[in-house]
Amino acid sequence: MPSTLDPRAAPPPKPEPPDPSDCCGNGCDPCVHDLYGEKLAEWERRVAAFEAEAGRVPGRPAT
């Protein structure tokens, strides 16, 4: 099945990691690093879905 994705489309941007000063070091639950990990996991799922829709092999650059 051909892709319905615009060939000029780009994958979603990778989330920015928290600045080292964003963590207070008090063991917060969730910590800013935990939240970043969740955002990163969601981004990875979105990139995989984007690449599947575009007919690309995940992790391999577009040709």
Secondary structure, 3 states (H helix, E strand, C coil): CCCCCCCCCCCCCCCCCCCHHHCCCCCCCCCHHHHHHHHHHHHHHHHHHHHHHHCCCCCCCCC
